[in-house]
């Protein structure tokens, strides 16, 4: 079938043959299929969806469009985690060294932030000298020596996904569940994994605002991963409030280090331990979450997890001693006072994330530069009381920064009430293949 016939067939609701679909996607990765035809097919998929067989063929074609990480010969199982993105989500910075300290290899290929959500690689860029632009051979060497790595997607890893994501971003086809699932798994399964844990965010600060949409994505991910031979578990987690008390790259990295020292915000610690337990179970290190808990707690309490972070920072060209000092910070602080007495009943988390982008902590376009030192410290979080005039949030910024719109967005994001009900649980729902 020609690309035209494939587009027409999907437009009309017919299934696409796996071999033809594979040839089309691999041709697109080589530049043999033009963007306009691929954009038309993505729009057809957006409206018509993909069957499980089509989705499996689509994902495999993207996975096989380039090279993959080879961890054979490195002792120990390999398990990774993926988050669909949130505000203040610094969990990967804690989770990867923690799980590696428990004997599991964690080849973490991460992304940079785009839109209102932050990216793991941006947070790490607050460390002077740290390299995340590793080749696949370098990733393998770093994992062999330290048990983990933090790296970005290479030019040769799932290149069809790299091209397709950029195309979807400008053709209004990003929020298609089959296209999201194939994009995530084509990269993650190129890591030579034995298991994958998925953190699917839901709420005002997530891409999936509704629980039923987040559940549908999680279900698609775990079933597709199993069909492709990788055991996976997904958790729906609350993103109706930022994670932790900081938003911004250096601020979040410092908070992650605090958790590795056994301190830090309770919600970041809770989510890290829950996802870490799942990773240990998939790796066969622990029989169940109850058995995994003490293993993870010991790695934190004994300092082994922090030692792993120091080791991978050193191996990737950074200065591990910088983790013991205050990181580069914006020199000025402006507090936002509460307009009335009350309790923080809710926070529009996406609005807060977009305010951080305006401040310079995130990017609206892929080429935008990040300022690692700017961001927010939440002085009052959901469920906490405040008196009129007391600060709700501290803005860390550069001299001369125009804060009017930033402060207006933050002010509009906070909702105060006379009282607030109990917050929802952080861990909302667990899904695995077949259940």
The 8 nearest C-alpha neighbors of each residue, nearest first, counted from 0:
[[1, 4, 5, 19, 2, 3, 16, 20],
 [0, 2, 4, 3, 5, 19, 23, 6],
 [3, 1, 5, 4, 6, 0, 23, 36],
 [2, 4, 6, 1, 5, 7, 36, 0],
 [5, 3, 7, 1, 2, 6, 0, 8],
 [4, 6, 8, 2, 7, 3, 9, 1],
 [7, 5, 40, 3, 9, 4, 8, 10],
 [6, 8, 10, 4, 5, 9, 3, 11],
 [7, 9, 5, 13, 11, 10, 6, 4],
 [10, 8, 12, 13, 11, 6, 7, 43],
 [11, 9, 43, 7, 8, 12, 6, 47],
 [12, 10, 8, 9, 13, 7, 47, 43],
 [13, 11, 9, 10, 47, 8, 14, 48],
 [12, 14, 8, 9, 11, 15, 10, 7],
 [15, 13, 9, 16, 12, 8, 53, 50],
 [14, 16, 17, 20, 13, 53, 5, 9],
 [17, 15, 19, 18, 20, 14, 53, 21],
 [18, 16, 20, 56, 19, 21, 53, 15],
 [17, 19, 21, 20, 16, 22, 56, 15],
 [20, 18, 22, 16, 21, 17, 23, 0],
 [19, 21, 17, 23, 22, 18, 16, 24],
 [20, 22, 60, 18, 24, 19, 23, 17],
 [21, 23, 19, 25, 20, 24, 26, 18],
 [22, 24, 26, 20, 21, 25, 27, 19],
 [25, 23, 27, 26, 21, 22, 60, 20],
 [24, 26, 28, 22, 27, 23, 64, 21],
 [27, 25, 31, 23, 29, 24, 28, 32],
 [26, 28, 32, 24, 30, 25, 29, 31],
 [27, 29, 159, 25, 26, 30, 158, 24],
 [30, 28, 26, 27, 31, 25, 32, 159],
 [29, 31, 27, 28, 32, 26, 33, 34],
 [30, 32, 26, 27, 29, 33, 28, 25],
 [33, 31, 27, 30, 26, 34, 36, 23],
 [34, 32, 35, 36, 31, 37, 30, 27],
 [33, 35, 37, 36, 38, 32, 166, 27],
 [34, 36, 38, 37, 33, 39, 32, 40],
 [35, 37, 39, 38, 34, 33, 40, 2],
 [38, 36, 40, 34, 39, 35, 41, 33],
 [39, 37, 35, 41, 36, 40, 34, 42],
 [40, 38, 36, 42, 37, 41, 35, 43],
 [39, 41, 43, 37, 6, 42, 38, 44],
 [42, 40, 44, 38, 43, 39, 45, 37],
 [41, 43, 45, 39, 44, 40, 172, 38],
 [42, 44, 10, 40, 41, 45, 46, 47],
 [45, 43, 48, 47, 41, 42, 46, 40],
 [44, 46, 42, 43, 175, 48, 47, 41],
 [45, 47, 44, 43, 48, 42, 10, 175],
 [48, 46, 44, 43, 45, 12, 49, 10],
 [49, 47, 44, 45, 46, 177, 50, 43],
 [50, 48, 53, 54, 44, 177, 51, 47],
 [49, 51, 53, 52, 54, 48, 14, 55],
 [52, 50, 54, 53, 55, 49, 223, 56],
 [53, 51, 55, 50, 54, 56, 17, 49],
 [54, 52, 50, 56, 55, 51, 49, 57],
 [55, 53, 57, 51, 56, 52, 49, 50],
 [54, 56, 52, 58, 53, 57, 51, 59],
 [55, 57, 53, 59, 17, 54, 58, 60],
 [58, 56, 54, 60, 55, 59, 53, 21],
 [59, 57, 181, 61, 55, 60, 56, 185],
 [60, 58, 62, 56, 61, 57, 63, 55],
 [59, 61, 21, 63, 57, 58, 62, 64],
 [62, 60, 64, 58, 159, 59, 63, 157],
 [61, 63, 185, 59, 157, 60, 64, 58],
 [64, 62, 60, 65, 61, 59, 157, 66],
 [63, 65, 61, 157, 62, 25, 159, 60],
 [66, 64, 157, 155, 156, 63, 158, 62],
 [65, 67, 156, 155, 157, 68, 63, 64],
 [68, 66, 189, 156, 69, 190, 65, 191],
 [67, 69, 190, 135, 191, 189, 70, 139],
 [70, 68, 71, 191, 67, 139, 190, 135],
 [69, 71, 73, 72, 139, 191, 68, 190],
 [72, 70, 73, 69, 74, 191, 68, 139],
 [71, 73, 74, 70, 69, 143, 75, 139],
 [74, 72, 71, 70, 143, 75, 142, 76],
 [73, 75, 72, 76, 71, 143, 104, 70],
 [74, 76, 103, 104, 73, 77, 102, 282],
 [75, 77, 103, 282, 104, 193, 78, 74],
 [76, 78, 104, 192, 193, 105, 103, 75],
 [79, 77, 194, 192, 195, 105, 193, 278],
 [80, 78, 195, 105, 107, 196, 106, 194],
 [81, 79, 196, 195, 197, 82, 78, 198],
 [80, 82, 197, 198, 196, 83, 79, 195],
 [83, 81, 198, 84, 199, 197, 80, 200],
 [82, 84, 199, 200, 198, 81, 85, 206],
 [85, 83, 82, 116, 205, 200, 117, 86],
 [84, 86, 116, 205, 88, 204, 87, 238],
 [87, 85, 241, 116, 88, 352, 204, 117],
 [86, 88, 242, 246, 241, 89, 245, 243],
 [89, 87, 86, 242, 90, 85, 117, 84],
 [88, 90, 91, 92, 87, 251, 255, 252],
 [89, 91, 93, 92, 88, 94, 271, 267],
 [92, 90, 94, 93, 89, 95, 119, 80],
 [91, 93, 90, 89, 94, 95, 255, 119],
 [94, 92, 90, 91, 255, 95, 96, 97],
 [93, 95, 91, 97, 271, 96, 92, 90],
 [94, 96, 98, 97, 91, 93, 105, 99],
 [97, 95, 99, 304, 307, 308, 98, 94],
 [98, 96, 304, 94, 100, 99, 95, 93],
 [97, 99, 101, 100, 95, 96, 103, 94],
 [100, 98, 103, 96, 101, 146, 102, 97],
 [99, 101, 97, 98, 304, 102, 303, 96],
 [102, 100, 98, 99, 103, 97, 298, 294],
 [101, 103, 99, 100, 104, 75, 98, 146],
 [104, 102, 99, 76, 75, 101, 98, 77],
 [103, 105, 77, 146, 99, 147, 76, 78],
 [104, 106, 147, 79, 78, 107, 77, 95],
 [107, 105, 147, 148, 108, 104, 142, 79],
 [106, 108, 149, 105, 148, 109, 79, 150],
 [109, 107, 150, 151, 149, 152, 106, 110],
 [110, 108, 151, 107, 150, 119, 120, 149],
 [111, 109, 118, 151, 120, 119, 112, 108],
 [110, 112, 118, 120, 121, 119, 113, 117],
 [111, 113, 118, 117, 116, 361, 110, 114],
 [112, 114, 362, 363, 116, 115, 111, 361],
 [113, 115, 363, 116, 362, 112, 353, 361],
 [114, 116, 352, 353, 349, 113, 356, 117],
 [117, 115, 85, 86, 112, 84, 114, 113],
 [116, 118, 112, 86, 361, 85, 115, 119],
 [119, 117, 112, 111, 121, 120, 110, 122],
 [118, 120, 122, 121, 111, 109, 110, 123],
 [121, 119, 123, 111, 122, 118, 110, 124],
 [122, 120, 124, 118, 123, 119, 111, 248],
 [121, 123, 248, 119, 120, 124, 125, 252],
 [122, 124, 120, 125, 121, 126, 119, 252],
 [123, 125, 121, 126, 122, 120, 129, 127],
 [124, 126, 123, 249, 371, 122, 127, 248],
 [127, 125, 124, 123, 129, 317, 128, 321],
 [128, 126, 129, 317, 125, 318, 124, 321],
 [127, 129, 317, 316, 130, 126, 318, 124],
 [128, 130, 317, 316, 315, 127, 126, 312],
 [131, 129, 315, 132, 316, 128, 133, 317],
 [130, 132, 150, 133, 151, 149, 129, 120],
 [133, 131, 130, 151, 150, 134, 153, 152],
 [134, 132, 131, 137, 138, 150, 135, 130],
 [133, 135, 137, 136, 138, 153, 132, 150],
 [134, 136, 138, 137, 68, 139, 133, 67],
 [137, 135, 139, 134, 138, 140, 68, 133],
 [136, 138, 134, 140, 139, 135, 133, 141],
 [139, 137, 135, 141, 136, 140, 133, 142],
 [138, 140, 136, 142, 137, 141, 143, 135],
 [139, 141, 143, 137, 138, 142, 144, 136],
 [140, 142, 138, 144, 143, 139, 145, 148],
 [143, 141, 147, 146, 139, 145, 144, 140],
 [142, 144, 140, 141, 146, 73, 145, 139],
 [145, 143, 141, 142, 146, 140, 147, 314],
 [144, 146, 142, 147, 311, 141, 143, 310],
 [145, 147, 142, 104, 99, 143, 144, 105],
 [148, 146, 142, 105, 106, 145, 104, 99],
 [147, 149, 106, 142, 107, 141, 150, 138],
 [148, 150, 107, 108, 131, 109, 106, 147],
 [151, 149, 131, 108, 109, 133, 132, 148],
 [150, 152, 109, 108, 132, 131, 110, 153],
 [151, 153, 108, 156, 154, 150, 109, 110],
 [154, 152, 156, 155, 151, 134, 132, 133],
 [153, 155, 156, 158, 152, 157, 161, 65],
 [154, 156, 65, 153, 66, 158, 157, 67],
 [155, 157, 66, 65, 153, 158, 154, 67],
 [156, 158, 65, 62, 159, 160, 64, 61],
 [159, 157, 161, 160, 156, 155, 65, 28],
 [160, 158, 28, 61, 162, 157, 161, 163],
 [161, 159, 163, 158, 162, 157, 164, 182],
 [160, 162, 158, 164, 159, 163, 165, 157],
 [163, 161, 159, 165, 160, 164, 158, 166],
 [162, 164, 160, 166, 165, 161, 159, 167],
 [163, 165, 167, 166, 161, 162, 160, 168],
 [164, 166, 168, 162, 163, 167, 161, 169],
 [167, 165, 163, 164, 168, 169, 170, 162],
 [168, 166, 172, 164, 170, 173, 169, 165],
 [167, 169, 165, 166, 173, 170, 164, 171],
 [170, 168, 167, 166, 171, 165, 172, 173],
 [169, 171, 167, 172, 168, 166, 38, 173],
 [172, 170, 173, 169, 167, 168, 174, 42],
 [171, 173, 167, 170, 174, 175, 42, 45],
 [174, 172, 167, 168, 175, 171, 179, 178],
 [175, 173, 172, 176, 179, 178, 171, 45],
 [174, 176, 178, 45, 177, 173, 179, 172],
 [175, 177, 179, 178, 216, 180, 174, 219],
 [178, 176, 180, 179, 175, 181, 49, 54],
 [177, 179, 181, 175, 176, 180, 182, 173],
 [180, 178, 176, 182, 177, 181, 175, 183],
 [181, 179, 177, 183, 182, 178, 220, 176],
 [180, 182, 58, 178, 184, 183, 179, 185],
 [181, 183, 179, 180, 185, 184, 160, 178],
 [184, 182, 180, 181, 186, 185, 187, 179],
 [183, 185, 187, 186, 181, 188, 182, 180],
 [184, 186, 62, 182, 58, 188, 183, 181],
 [187, 185, 184, 189, 188, 183, 157, 182],
 [186, 188, 184, 189, 190, 185, 183, 108],
 [187, 189, 190, 184, 186, 185, 191, 192],
 [188, 190, 67, 186, 187, 191, 68, 62],
 [189, 191, 68, 188, 192, 187, 67, 106],
 [192, 190, 189, 188, 68, 69, 70, 193],
 [193, 191, 77, 194, 190, 78, 188, 229],
 [192, 194, 77, 78, 229, 76, 191, 282],
 [195, 193, 78, 230, 192, 229, 281, 231],
 [194, 196, 231, 79, 78, 80, 230, 197],
 [197, 195, 80, 232, 231, 233, 79, 278],
 [196, 198, 233, 81, 80, 82, 199, 232],
 [197, 199, 82, 234, 233, 81, 200, 235],
 [200, 198, 235, 83, 82, 234, 197, 236],
 [199, 201, 236, 205, 238, 235, 237, 83],
 [200, 202, 207, 205, 208, 238, 237, 210],
 [203, 201, 208, 239, 238, 205, 204, 237],
 [202, 204, 239, 348, 205, 208, 349, 347],
 [205, 203, 349, 348, 238, 202, 85, 239],
 [206, 204, 207, 201, 202, 85, 200, 203],
 [205, 207, 208, 204, 201, 84, 200, 83],
 [208, 206, 205, 201, 213, 209, 212, 202],
 [207, 209, 202, 201, 203, 205, 206, 210],
 [210, 208, 212, 211, 207, 201, 213, 202],
 [209, 211, 213, 212, 201, 214, 208, 207],
 [210, 212, 214, 213, 209, 215, 216, 207],
 [213, 211, 215, 214, 210, 209, 207, 216],
 [214, 212, 210, 216, 215, 211, 207, 201],
 [213, 215, 211, 217, 212, 216, 218, 210],
 [214, 216, 212, 218, 213, 217, 219, 211],
 [217, 215, 219, 213, 214, 218, 176, 220],
 [216, 218, 214, 220, 219, 215, 233, 213],
 [219, 217, 215, 216, 220, 221, 214, 222],
 [218, 220, 216, 222, 217, 221, 223, 215],
 [221, 219, 217, 223, 218, 222, 180, 224],
 [220, 222, 224, 432, 231, 218, 223, 219],
 [223, 221, 432, 225, 219, 224, 220, 218],
 [222, 224, 226, 220, 225, 221, 219, 227],
 [225, 223, 227, 221, 229, 226, 222, 220],
 [226, 224, 228, 229, 222, 227, 230, 223],
 [227, 225, 223, 224, 228, 222, 55, 229],
 [226, 228, 224, 225, 229, 223, 55, 59],
 [227, 229, 225, 226, 224, 230, 193, 223],
 [228, 230, 225, 224, 194, 227, 193, 231],
 [231, 229, 194, 225, 224, 195, 228, 193],
 [232, 230, 195, 221, 196, 194, 229, 224],
 [231, 233, 431, 196, 430, 197, 221, 195],
 [234, 232, 197, 430, 196, 429, 198, 217],
 [235, 233, 429, 198, 428, 199, 236, 430],
 [234, 236, 199, 428, 427, 200, 198, 429],
 [237, 235, 426, 200, 427, 425, 234, 201],
 [236, 238, 425, 201, 239, 200, 202, 426],
 [239, 237, 202, 240, 204, 201, 200, 205],
 [238, 240, 202, 203, 237, 204, 348, 346],
 [239, 241, 238, 348, 346, 242, 204, 381],
 [242, 240, 86, 87, 348, 243, 238, 239],
 [243, 241, 87, 88, 267, 240, 266, 86],
 [242, 244, 264, 267, 245, 241, 266, 87],
 [243, 245, 377, 376, 242, 264, 246, 378],
 [246, 244, 376, 251, 375, 243, 250, 87],
 [245, 247, 87, 375, 374, 251, 376, 250],
 [248, 246, 374, 250, 360, 251, 373, 249],
 [247, 249, 122, 371, 251, 250, 252, 121],
 [250, 248, 252, 125, 251, 371, 372, 326],
 [251, 249, 253, 247, 248, 252, 245, 254],
 [252, 250, 254, 248, 253, 249, 245, 247],
 [251, 253, 255, 249, 254, 250, 122, 248],
 [252, 254, 256, 250, 251, 255, 249, 257],
 [253, 255, 251, 257, 256, 252, 263, 250],
 [256, 254, 252, 258, 257, 253, 93, 251],
 [257, 255, 259, 253, 258, 254, 260, 252],
 [256, 258, 263, 254, 260, 262, 255, 259],
 [257, 259, 263, 262, 261, 255, 260, 256],
 [260, 258, 256, 261, 257, 305, 299, 93],
 [261, 259, 257, 258, 262, 256, 299, 302],
 [262, 260, 258, 259, 299, 300, 257, 263],
 [261, 263, 258, 257, 260, 264, 259, 265],
 [262, 264, 258, 257, 254, 265, 261, 268],
 [265, 263, 243, 267, 266, 268, 262, 244],
 [264, 266, 268, 267, 269, 263, 243, 262],
 [265, 267, 269, 268, 264, 270, 243, 242],
 [268, 266, 270, 269, 264, 265, 243, 271],
 [267, 269, 271, 265, 266, 270, 272, 264],
 [270, 268, 266, 272, 271, 267, 265, 273],
 [269, 271, 273, 267, 272, 268, 274, 266],
 [272, 270, 268, 274, 269, 273, 94, 275],
 [271, 273, 275, 269, 270, 274, 276, 268],
 [274, 272, 270, 276, 275, 271, 269, 277],
 [275, 273, 277, 271, 276, 272, 270, 278],
 [276, 274, 272, 278, 277, 273, 271, 98],
 [275, 277, 291, 279, 288, 273, 274, 278],
 [278, 276, 280, 274, 275, 279, 281, 273],
 [277, 279, 275, 281, 276, 280, 282, 78],
 [280, 278, 282, 284, 276, 277, 281, 285],
 [279, 281, 285, 283, 277, 282, 278, 286],
 [282, 280, 278, 283, 279, 194, 277, 230],
 [283, 281, 279, 280, 284, 76, 278, 78],
 [282, 284, 280, 281, 285, 279, 286, 76],
 [283, 285, 279, 282, 280, 286, 281, 291],
 [286, 284, 280, 291, 283, 279, 287, 290],
 [285, 287, 280, 290, 283, 284, 288, 291],
 [288, 286, 290, 289, 285, 280, 291, 276],
 [287, 289, 291, 276, 290, 292, 277, 280],
 [290, 288, 287, 291, 292, 293, 276, 286],
 [289, 291, 288, 287, 292, 285, 286, 293],
 [290, 292, 288, 276, 285, 294, 289, 293],
 [291, 293, 295, 294, 289, 290, 296, 288],
 [294, 292, 296, 295, 291, 297, 290, 289],
 [295, 293, 297, 291, 292, 296, 298, 101],
 [294, 296, 298, 292, 297, 293, 291, 299],
 [297, 295, 293, 299, 298, 294, 300, 292],
 [296, 298, 300, 294, 299, 295, 301, 293],
 [299, 297, 303, 295, 301, 296, 304, 300],
 [300, 298, 296, 302, 297, 301, 304, 259],
 [299, 301, 297, 302, 298, 296, 261, 260],
 [300, 302, 298, 299, 303, 297, 304, 296],
 [301, 303, 299, 305, 300, 304, 298, 306],
 [304, 302, 306, 298, 305, 301, 100, 307],
 [303, 305, 97, 307, 96, 100, 306, 298],
 [306, 304, 308, 307, 302, 259, 303, 309],
 [305, 307, 303, 309, 304, 308, 310, 302],
 [308, 306, 310, 304, 96, 305, 309, 311],
 [307, 309, 305, 311, 96, 310, 306, 312],
 [308, 310, 319, 306, 312, 307, 311, 313],
 [311, 309, 307, 313, 308, 312, 306, 314],
 [310, 312, 314, 308, 313, 309, 145, 315],
 [313, 311, 317, 309, 315, 310, 314, 319],
 [312, 314, 317, 310, 316, 311, 315, 319],
 [315, 313, 311, 312, 316, 310, 141, 317],
 [316, 314, 312, 130, 313, 129, 317, 311],
 [315, 317, 129, 313, 314, 128, 130, 312],
 [318, 316, 129, 128, 312, 313, 315, 127],
 [317, 319, 320, 321, 313, 312, 127, 316],
 [320, 318, 309, 321, 322, 313, 312, 317],
 [319, 321, 322, 323, 318, 324, 309, 317],
 [320, 322, 324, 319, 323, 318, 326, 126],
 [323, 321, 320, 324, 319, 256, 253, 326],
 [324, 322, 321, 320, 325, 319, 326, 256],
 [325, 323, 321, 322, 326, 320, 253, 327],
 [326, 324, 327, 323, 321, 322, 253, 328],
 [325, 327, 249, 328, 324, 321, 125, 253],
 [328, 326, 372, 325, 249, 329, 125, 371],
 [329, 327, 372, 330, 326, 373, 249, 371],
 [328, 330, 372, 396, 373, 397, 395, 331],
 [331, 329, 328, 397, 396, 332, 395, 398],
 [332, 330, 396, 395, 329, 397, 398, 333],
 [331, 333, 395, 394, 396, 393, 334, 330],
 [332, 334, 394, 393, 335, 395, 331, 396],
 [335, 333, 393, 390, 392, 394, 336, 332],
 [334, 336, 390, 392, 391, 393, 333, 337],
 [337, 335, 390, 388, 389, 391, 334, 338],
 [338, 336, 387, 388, 339, 389, 391, 390],
 [337, 339, 387, 336, 388, 340, 386, 389],
 [340, 338, 387, 337, 341, 386, 388, 415],
 [341, 339, 386, 387, 385, 337, 338, 342],
 [342, 340, 417, 416, 415, 385, 384, 339],
 [341, 343, 384, 415, 416, 383, 418, 344],
 [342, 344, 415, 381, 382, 383, 345, 414],
 [345, 343, 419, 415, 414, 342, 416, 381],
 [344, 346, 414, 343, 381, 413, 347, 415],
 [347, 345, 413, 412, 348, 240, 414, 239],
 [348, 346, 412, 350, 349, 203, 351, 413],
 [347, 349, 204, 351, 350, 346, 203, 240],
 [348, 350, 204, 352, 351, 347, 203, 353],
 [351, 349, 353, 348, 352, 347, 412, 354],
 [350, 352, 348, 354, 349, 353, 409, 412],
 [353, 351, 115, 349, 355, 354, 350, 86],
 [352, 354, 115, 356, 350, 355, 351, 349],
 [353, 355, 351, 405, 357, 352, 356, 408],
 [356, 354, 358, 352, 353, 360, 357, 374],
 [355, 357, 361, 353, 360, 359, 358, 354],
 [358, 356, 354, 359, 355, 353, 405, 360],
 [357, 359, 355, 356, 360, 354, 405, 373],
 [360, 358, 356, 357, 370, 361, 369, 355],
 [361, 359, 356, 355, 247, 370, 369, 373],
 [362, 360, 356, 359, 369, 112, 355, 117],
 [363, 361, 367, 364, 113, 356, 114, 365],
 [362, 364, 114, 113, 365, 367, 361, 356],
 [365, 363, 366, 367, 362, 113, 114, 368],
 [364, 366, 367, 362, 363, 113, 368, 112],
 [365, 367, 364, 368, 362, 363, 369, 113],
 [368, 366, 362, 364, 365, 369, 363, 361],
 [369, 367, 366, 370, 362, 359, 361, 365],
 [368, 370, 360, 359, 361, 371, 367, 362],
 [369, 371, 359, 360, 372, 373, 368, 361],
 [372, 370, 248, 125, 249, 373, 369, 360],
 [371, 373, 328, 329, 327, 370, 249, 248],
 [374, 372, 395, 396, 329, 360, 371, 247],
 [375, 373, 247, 395, 246, 355, 360, 394],
 [374, 376, 394, 246, 393, 245, 395, 377],
 [375, 377, 245, 393, 244, 392, 378, 246],
 [376, 378, 392, 244, 379, 245, 380, 375],
 [377, 379, 392, 391, 376, 380, 390, 393],
 [380, 378, 391, 377, 383, 392, 381, 343],
 [381, 379, 383, 382, 377, 343, 378, 244],
 [380, 382, 343, 383, 344, 345, 379, 346],
 [381, 383, 343, 344, 342, 419, 380, 384],
 [384, 382, 342, 380, 381, 343, 379, 385],
 [385, 383, 342, 341, 343, 382, 386, 379],
 [384, 386, 341, 340, 342, 389, 387, 383],
 [387, 385, 340, 389, 388, 339, 341, 337],
 [386, 388, 339, 340, 337, 338, 389, 385],
 [389, 387, 336, 337, 386, 338, 390, 339],
 [388, 390, 336, 386, 387, 337, 385, 391],
 [391, 389, 336, 335, 392, 334, 337, 388],
 [392, 390, 379, 378, 336, 335, 337, 377],
 [391, 393, 377, 378, 335, 390, 376, 334],
 [392, 394, 334, 376, 375, 333, 335, 332],
 [393, 395, 375, 333, 332, 334, 374, 396],
 [396, 394, 332, 373, 374, 329, 331, 375],
 [397, 395, 329, 373, 331, 332, 394, 330],
 [396, 398, 329, 400, 331, 330, 399, 395],
 [399, 397, 400, 331, 396, 330, 329, 401],
 [398, 400, 397, 401, 396, 402, 331, 330],
 [401, 399, 398, 397, 402, 396, 358, 403],
 [402, 400, 403, 399, 404, 405, 358, 398],
 [401, 403, 405, 404, 400, 406, 358, 407],
 [402, 404, 406, 405, 401, 407, 408, 400],
 [403, 405, 407, 406, 402, 408, 401, 354],
 [404, 406, 402, 354, 408, 407, 403, 409],
 [407, 405, 409, 403, 408, 404, 402, 410],
 [408, 406, 404, 410, 409, 405, 403, 411],
 [409, 407, 411, 405, 406, 410, 354, 404],
 [408, 410, 412, 406, 411, 407, 351, 405],
 [411, 409, 407, 412, 408, 413, 406, 335],
 [410, 412, 408, 409, 413, 407, 414, 347],
 [411, 413, 347, 409, 346, 410, 350, 408],
 [414, 412, 346, 411, 410, 345, 415, 347],
 [413, 415, 345, 344, 343, 346, 412, 416],
 [416, 414, 343, 342, 344, 341, 413, 417],
 [415, 417, 341, 418, 342, 344, 343, 419],
 [418, 416, 341, 342, 419, 415, 340, 344],
 [419, 417, 416, 342, 420, 341, 344, 343],
 [420, 418, 344, 382, 342, 416, 421, 417],
 [419, 421, 422, 418, 344, 382, 423, 342],
 [420, 422, 423, 419, 382, 424, 344, 381],
 [423, 421, 420, 424, 382, 381, 419, 425],
 [422, 424, 425, 421, 237, 427, 426, 239],
 [425, 423, 426, 427, 422, 237, 236, 421],
 [424, 426, 237, 236, 427, 423, 266, 270],
 [427, 425, 236, 424, 428, 235, 237, 234],
 [428, 426, 236, 235, 425, 424, 237, 234],
 [427, 429, 235, 234, 426, 430, 236, 233],
 [430, 428, 234, 233, 235, 431, 427, 232],
 [431, 429, 233, 232, 234, 434, 428, 218],
 [430, 432, 232, 434, 221, 233, 433, 231],
 [433, 431, 222, 221, 434, 225, 430, 231],
 [432, 434, 431, 222, 430, 221, 218, 225],
 [433, 431, 432, 430, 218, 429, 222, 221]]
